[in-house]
């Protein structure tokens, strides 16, 4: 599912929060369109798994900078390999969300 899910469009939020208990947003906020496209594409290929898809992109925004995510998406769409580190982050995010 992770490879098919990497058809993107990203989500926002900024990292300029002011501390305290309030979360300021993801570590690596993706453009909102990328997040929306990812969730919709992922959910279409994994019927009934919209929550897993949303969880996966949320986790990726915590562990994978957008430029790496974008590079991986382009490679996956072109049926090219991606770095083992990026693959591991994507797989970890997906598997953690399935639990």
C-alpha positions as CSV (number, residue, x, y, z in Angstrom):
1,X,0.0,0.0,0.0
2,X,2.8,2.5,0.7
3,X,4.0,2.6,-2.9
4,X,0.5,3.1,-4.2
5,X,-0.2,5.6,-1.5
6,X,2.6,7.9,-2.5
7,X,0.5,9.8,-5.0
8,X,0.7,13.2,-3.4
9,X,-0.5,16.7,-2.8
10,X,0.5,17.7,0.9
11,X,-0.8,19.5,4.0
12,X,-0.1,22.6,6.0
13,X,0.5,23.9,9.4
14,X,3.5,25.8,10.5
15,X,6.2,25.1,13.1
16,X,6.0,28.5,14.7
17,X,4.0,27.5,17.7
18,X,4.8,29.0,21.1
19,X,5.5,26.0,23.2
20,X,3.3,24.8,26.1
21,X,1.0,21.9,25.7
22,X,-0.4,23.1,22.4
23,X,0.9,21.3,19.4
24,X,2.1,23.7,16.7
25,X,1.7,21.3,13.8
26,X,3.8,18.7,12.0
27,X,7.6,18.8,12.1
28,X,7.7,18.9,8.3
29,X,4.4,20.3,7.1
30,X,3.4,19.3,3.6
31,X,1.2,21.5,1.3
32,X,-2.5,20.9,2.0
33,X,-3.1,19.7,-1.6
34,X,-0.4,17.1,-1.3
35,X,-1.9,15.7,1.9
36,X,-5.4,15.6,0.4
37,X,-4.2,13.9,-2.8
38,X,-2.2,11.4,-0.8
39,X,-5.1,10.5,1.4
40,X,-7.6,10.3,-1.6
41,X,-5.2,8.2,-3.7
42,X,-4.3,5.9,-0.9
43,X,-7.9,5.4,0.2
44,X,-8.9,4.6,-3.4
45,X,-6.3,1.9,-3.6
46,X,-6.9,0.6,-0.1
47,X,-10.7,0.4,0.2
48,X,-11.9,1.2,3.7
49,X,-8.5,2.3,4.9
50,X,-8.9,6.1,4.9
51,X,-7.9,6.4,8.6
52,X,-4.8,4.4,7.9
53,X,-4.0,6.7,4.9
54,X,-4.5,9.8,7.0
55,X,-2.4,8.4,9.8
56,X,0.4,7.5,7.4
57,X,0.7,11.0,5.9
58,X,0.5,12.5,9.4
59,X,3.4,10.3,10.5
60,X,5.4,11.0,7.4
61,X,5.1,14.7,8.1
62,X,6.8,14.0,11.4
63,X,9.7,11.9,10.0
64,X,10.2,12.7,6.3
65,X,11.0,16.2,5.1
66,X,8.8,17.3,2.2
67,X,11.6,17.4,-0.4
68,X,12.4,13.7,0.4
69,X,8.7,12.8,0.2
70,X,8.4,14.6,-3.2
71,X,11.5,12.9,-4.6
72,X,10.2,9.5,-3.5
73,X,6.8,10.2,-5.0
74,X,8.3,11.1,-8.3
75,X,10.5,8.0,-8.3
76,X,7.6,5.7,-7.3
77,X,5.4,7.1,-10.1
78,X,8.2,6.5,-12.6
79,X,8.7,2.9,-11.2
80,X,12.2,3.8,-10.0
81,X,13.8,2.8,-6.8
82,X,13.9,5.1,-3.7
83,X,16.6,5.2,-1.0
84,X,16.4,2.4,1.6
85,X,16.2,5.1,4.3
86,X,13.1,6.7,2.7
87,X,11.5,3.3,2.0
88,X,12.0,2.4,5.7
89,X,10.4,5.6,6.9
90,X,7.4,5.1,4.6
91,X,7.0,1.4,5.5
92,X,7.3,2.3,9.3
93,X,4.7,5.0,9.0
94,X,2.3,2.6,7.1
95,X,2.8,-0.3,9.5
96,X,2.5,1.8,12.6
97,X,-0.8,3.1,11.3
98,X,-2.2,-0.4,10.6
99,X,-1.8,-1.5,14.2
